[in-house]
Amino acid sequence: METFVRFWGTRGSIPTPGHKTRRYGGNTSCVEVRMNGVLFVCDGGTGLRELGLDLSERAPDGLEAHLLFSHMHWDHIQGFPFFVPAYAAKNKLFVYETTPGETRVQRLLHRQMQSEYFPVSFSDLGATIAAGHFVDGELNVGDVKVRCLEQPHPGRSFAFSFEAGGKKVVYATDSELDQVIQNRAEVSKDPRALRRLPEEIVRFVADADLLIADGQYTDAEYPQRTGWGHATASSVVDLAAQGRVKQCAIFHHDPMHSDEVVDAKIADCRERAQNHHSDVVVFGAREGIELKL
């Protein structure tokens, strides 16, 4: 069966509607992955609202969806209370924790729907919402093998990989790769040098047909934002090159970046990939774009 990926929200930190962000989009993180007939939803930023409306039209008789949250910062969960399928009894949603016995994801989804924050409570949701969890970093959903990997980010964050039918998709947002560069001294002398990332991360993305990765900052911006939990686009390209990734979507665009700034960042990324003699196809994640892998 075929694999499809659609971007419903590509912005980081806070929604940024307006004419300056029309092409890449202003909704926060939400990506739909359909693999071997299984529907996965990566993160529940404001893009989740439009995905929910679309799913309601696609599956009027009910649907089953598997929701994975990289982490629980506002820009990755704020769309959940507006996810229309969650209100219909005919639907079943699986929400996953990364470790058996954890309840953090469900607790925080409940909490953001307390009356102090939202007028409708979690208990008013009509869909069946079932808890699931990874065991030793893995789970199987139908024919799809899903893996998770913890990433460097304040408050913890996890990347997810999806594999089935010879296809592999990796969703890896909110990961400060620049904090774990192995050859930092070499890179400080020559910023063009390939930034060596930890072998565990390289293995996780290895040979992906599509890597969706947080490349929020330019190299010039990063020194003033160290420790904020996001990577430079340059480091994402270097990771993709080391992992022999086929396509790389630069994701989680900075709220201060206009479409033109993102364009320039992507152009720099493509030049960097060429300089590293990598065949990876680099592009900026754009809201509404669907890929068939």
KOLBABA-968100 format. One line per field, with one value per residue (C-alpha): z, y, x; residue in three letters; chain. Coordinates in nm, 2 decimals. Example, Ala and Ser with C-alpha at 12.3 -4.5 7.8 and 13.67 -1.06 7.14 Angstrom:
BEGIN
z <- 0.78,0.71
y <- -0.45,-0.11
x <- 1.23,1.37
resn <- ALA,SER
chain <- A,A
This chain:
BEGIN
z <- 0.00,-0.05,0.19,0.20,0.41,0.44,0.62,0.81,1.03,0.98,1.20,1.53,1.87,1.79,1.50,1.25,1.01,0.76,0.41,0.50,0.58,0.31,0.12,0.40,0.64,0.98,1.17,1.43,1.41,1.27,1.01,0.88,0.78,0.61,0.58,0.48,0.55,0.90,0.99,1.21,1.34,1.45,1.70,1.76,1.69,1.54,1.21,1.38,1.35,0.97,0.96,1.18,0.95,0.65,0.82,0.91,0.54,0.43,0.69,0.76,0.90,1.16,1.17,1.37,1.42,1.61,1.77,1.87,2.04,2.02,2.35,2.53,2.47,2.38,2.01,1.98,2.16,2.13,1.83,2.02,2.18,1.82,1.67,1.55,1.53,1.91,1.97,1.77,1.93,1.60,1.61,1.80,1.88,2.02,2.22,2.29,2.58,2.51,2.82,2.98,3.28,3.19,3.18,3.10,2.75,2.86,3.18,3.00,2.72,3.01,3.18,2.89,2.87,3.23,3.27,3.34,2.99,2.78,2.81,2.71,2.94,2.82,2.96,2.70,2.42,2.25,2.08,2.23,2.34,2.42,2.57,2.41,2.48,2.34,2.48,2.46,2.21,1.97,1.89,1.60,1.45,1.19,0.95,1.06,1.29,1.49,1.69,1.92,2.02,2.29,2.16,2.32,2.41,2.73,2.89,2.68,2.32,2.10,1.74,1.57,1.27,1.07,0.86,0.64,0.29,0.23,0.31,0.61,0.73,1.03,1.22,1.43,1.54,1.85,1.86,1.93,1.72,1.76,2.13,2.04,1.75,1.80,1.62,1.76,1.75,1.38,1.31,1.50,1.28,0.96,0.96,0.62,0.78,0.81,1.16,1.30,1.49,1.75,1.59,1.77,1.59,1.26,1.28,1.37,1.05,0.83,0.48,0.54,0.23,0.41,0.72,0.86,1.10,1.30,1.13,1.29,1.30,1.06,1.16,1.23,1.46,1.67,1.90,2.05,2.09,2.23,2.47,2.34,2.20,1.82,1.55,1.27,0.93,0.85,1.11,0.98,0.63,0.78,0.97,0.65,0.46,0.72,0.73,0.35,0.36,0.03,0.11,0.39,0.49,0.69,0.95,1.25,1.08,1.31,1.37,1.28,0.94,0.64,0.33,0.18,0.48,0.46,0.09,0.16,0.43,0.20,-0.07,0.17,0.28,-0.08,-0.14,0.17,0.07,-0.27,-0.09,0.11,-0.21,-0.08,-0.31,-0.05,-0.18,0.06,0.07,0.31,0.47,0.34,0.48,0.26,0.06,0.03,-0.07,-0.21,-0.12
y <- 0.00,0.36,0.62,0.98,1.27,1.60,1.91,2.08,2.31,2.39,2.70,2.69,2.85,3.05,3.08,3.35,3.42,3.70,3.78,3.74,3.37,3.27,3.03,2.83,2.87,3.01,2.71,2.54,2.18,1.91,1.64,1.36,1.03,0.76,0.44,0.10,0.22,0.34,0.71,0.88,1.23,1.39,1.67,1.87,2.23,2.47,2.28,2.00,2.19,2.19,1.83,1.74,1.92,1.74,1.40,1.45,1.49,1.20,0.95,1.05,0.70,0.71,0.69,0.55,0.77,0.73,1.05,1.10,1.41,1.50,1.69,1.90,2.26,2.48,2.51,2.13,2.07,2.39,2.25,1.94,2.11,2.21,1.86,1.79,1.41,1.40,1.51,1.23,0.89,0.71,0.78,0.61,0.79,0.63,0.86,0.73,0.76,0.69,0.46,0.20,0.34,0.71,0.93,1.26,1.31,1.24,1.44,1.75,1.72,1.71,2.00,2.24,2.18,2.28,2.57,2.82,2.76,2.63,2.63,2.26,1.99,1.67,1.46,1.63,1.46,1.20,0.99,0.68,0.80,0.50,0.51,0.33,0.32,0.23,-0.06,-0.02,0.26,0.06,-0.03,-0.19,-0.05,-0.29,-0.35,-0.03,-0.03,0.29,0.39,0.68,0.85,1.12,1.44,1.74,1.99,2.16,1.96,1.65,1.58,1.27,1.19,0.92,0.70,0.50,0.20,-0.03,-0.17,-0.06,0.31,0.51,0.85,1.03,1.32,1.49,1.84,2.04,1.89,2.11,1.92,2.20,2.11,1.76,1.82,1.59,1.78,2.12,2.25,2.17,2.34,2.65,2.69,2.61,2.65,2.47,2.15,1.86,1.87,1.52,1.42,1.13,0.79,0.71,1.00,0.92,0.56,0.67,0.87,0.65,0.58,0.77,0.84,1.16,1.33,1.61,1.80,2.12,2.37,2.68,2.90,3.02,3.00,3.37,3.35,3.05,3.20,3.43,3.13,2.86,2.64,2.73,2.37,2.42,2.34,2.54,2.43,2.37,2.10,1.93,1.91,1.76,1.50,1.42,1.38,1.15,0.94,0.91,1.06,1.09,1.40,1.64,1.89,2.18,2.23,2.44,2.77,3.06,3.29,3.59,3.44,3.56,3.34,3.52,3.45,3.08,3.08,3.21,2.95,2.67,2.80,2.79,2.44,2.31,2.47,2.31,1.96,2.00,2.10,1.78,1.58,1.46,1.37,1.47,1.68,1.97,2.17,2.39,2.22,2.40,2.39,2.20,2.01,1.63,1.40,1.05,0.83
x <- 0.00,0.11,0.24,0.12,0.24,0.05,0.15,-0.13,0.09,0.46,0.52,0.70,0.63,0.31,0.06,0.15,-0.13,-0.08,0.04,0.40,0.36,0.10,0.31,0.47,0.17,0.10,-0.05,0.17,0.29,0.07,0.16,-0.06,0.11,-0.10,0.09,-0.05,-0.40,-0.31,-0.37,-0.11,-0.12,0.21,0.15,-0.17,-0.08,-0.33,-0.30,-0.50,-0.82,-0.82,-0.71,-1.00,-1.25,-1.10,-1.11,-1.48,-1.55,-1.33,-1.47,-1.83,-1.90,-1.62,-1.24,-0.95,-0.65,-0.32,-0.20,0.17,0.29,0.66,0.61,0.35,0.45,0.15,0.23,0.21,-0.12,-0.33,-0.53,-0.66,-0.96,-1.07,-1.02,-1.38,-1.33,-1.27,-1.63,-1.80,-1.88,-1.83,-1.45,-1.17,-0.84,-0.53,-0.30,0.05,0.29,0.66,0.69,0.46,0.28,0.32,0.02,0.18,0.03,-0.33,-0.29,-0.18,-0.44,-0.70,-0.54,-0.55,-0.92,-0.98,-1.22,-0.94,-0.81,-1.10,-1.49,-1.53,-1.39,-1.21,-1.50,-1.73,-1.54,-1.76,-1.50,-1.34,-0.99,-0.77,-0.42,-0.13,0.24,0.58,0.77,1.15,1.10,0.89,0.53,0.34,0.02,-0.11,0.18,0.36,0.66,0.68,0.99,1.06,1.38,1.43,1.58,1.76,1.49,1.37,1.10,1.18,1.09,1.06,1.12,0.91,0.98,0.73,0.83,0.62,0.64,0.99,0.91,1.04,0.92,1.08,0.92,1.18,1.08,1.19,1.54,1.84,2.09,2.35,2.39,2.51,2.75,3.05,3.32,3.24,3.60,3.63,3.30,3.39,3.70,3.51,3.13,3.12,3.25,3.01,2.86,2.90,2.58,2.56,2.54,2.22,2.04,2.20,2.08,1.73,1.70,1.91,1.78,1.45,1.24,1.14,1.29,1.07,1.30,1.31,1.54,1.40,1.72,1.98,2.34,2.35,2.05,2.15,2.41,2.14,1.90,2.12,1.93,1.59,1.55,1.56,1.82,1.98,1.87,2.24,2.26,1.95,2.10,2.42,2.22,2.03,2.36,2.50,2.19,2.16,1.81,1.63,1.41,1.44,1.16,1.29,1.01,0.90,0.96,1.04,0.74,0.96,1.05,0.86,0.82,1.12,1.34,1.24,1.32,1.67,1.72,1.62,1.85,2.14,2.05,2.05,2.39,2.52,2.39,2.57,2.89,2.87,2.81,2.47,2.18,1.92,1.63,1.59,1.27,1.07,0.77,0.46,0.11,-0.13,0.13,0.08,0.36,0.32,0.62
resn <- MET,GLU,THR,PHE,VAL,ARG,PHE,TRP,GLY,THR,ARG,GLY,SER,ILE,PRO,THR,PRO,GLY,HIS,LYS,THR,ARG,ARG,TYR,GLY,GLY,ASN,THR,SER,CYS,VAL,GLU,VAL,ARG,MET,ASN,GLY,VAL,LEU,PHE,VAL,CYS,ASP,GLY,GLY,THR,GLY,LEU,ARG,GLU,LEU,GLY,LEU,ASP,LEU,SER,GLU,ARG,ALA,PRO,ASP,GLY,LEU,GLU,ALA,HIS,LEU,LEU,PHE,SER,HIS,MET,HIS,TRP,ASP,HIS,ILE,GLN,GLY,PHE,PRO,PHE,PHE,VAL,PRO,ALA,TYR,ALA,ALA,LYS,ASN,LYS,LEU,PHE,VAL,TYR,GLU,THR,THR,PRO,GLY,GLU,THR,ARG,VAL,GLN,ARG,LEU,LEU,HIS,ARG,GLN,MET,GLN,SER,GLU,TYR,PHE,PRO,VAL,SER,PHE,SER,ASP,LEU,GLY,ALA,THR,ILE,ALA,ALA,GLY,HIS,PHE,VAL,ASP,GLY,GLU,LEU,ASN,VAL,GLY,ASP,VAL,LYS,VAL,ARG,CYS,LEU,GLU,GLN,PRO,HIS,PRO,GLY,ARG,SER,PHE,ALA,PHE,SER,PHE,GLU,ALA,GLY,GLY,LYS,LYS,VAL,VAL,TYR,ALA,THR,ASP,SER,GLU,LEU,ASP,GLN,VAL,ILE,GLN,ASN,ARG,ALA,GLU,VAL,SER,LYS,ASP,PRO,ARG,ALA,LEU,ARG,ARG,LEU,PRO,GLU,GLU,ILE,VAL,ARG,PHE,VAL,ALA,ASP,ALA,ASP,LEU,LEU,ILE,ALA,ASP,GLY,GLN,TYR,THR,ASP,ALA,GLU,TYR,PRO,GLN,ARG,THR,GLY,TRP,GLY,HIS,ALA,THR,ALA,SER,SER,VAL,VAL,ASP,LEU,ALA,ALA,GLN,GLY,ARG,VAL,LYS,GLN,CYS,ALA,ILE,PHE,HIS,HIS,ASP,PRO,MET,HIS,SER,ASP,GLU,VAL,VAL,ASP,ALA,LYS,ILE,ALA,ASP,CYS,ARG,GLU,ARG,ALA,GLN,ASN,HIS,HIS,SER,ASP,VAL,VAL,VAL,PHE,GLY,ALA,ARG,GLU,GLY,ILE,GLU,LEU,LYS,LEU
chain <- A,A,A,A,A,A,A,A,A,A,A,A,A,A,A,A,A,A,A,A,A,A,A,A,A,A,A,A,A,A,A,A,A,A,A,A,A,A,A,A,A,A,A,A,A,A,A,A,A,A,A,A,A,A,A,A,A,A,A,A,A,A,A,A,A,A,A,A,A,A,A,A,A,A,A,A,A,A,A,A,A,A,A,A,A,A,A,A,A,A,A,A,A,A,A,A,A,A,A,A,A,A,A,A,A,A,A,A,A,A,A,A,A,A,A,A,A,A,A,A,A,A,A,A,A,A,A,A,A,A,A,A,A,A,A,A,A,A,A,A,A,A,A,A,A,A,A,A,A,A,A,A,A,A,A,A,A,A,A,A,A,A,A,A,A,A,A,A,A,A,A,A,A,A,A,A,A,A,A,A,A,A,A,A,A,A,A,A,A,A,A,A,A,A,A,A,A,A,A,A,A,A,A,A,A,A,A,A,A,A,A,A,A,A,A,A,A,A,A,A,A,A,A,A,A,A,A,A,A,A,A,A,A,A,A,A,A,A,A,A,A,A,A,A,A,A,A,A,A,A,A,A,A,A,A,A,A,A,A,A,A,A,A,A,A,A,A,A,A,A,A,A,A,A,A,A,A,A,A,A,A,A,A,A,A,A,A,A,A,A,A,A,A
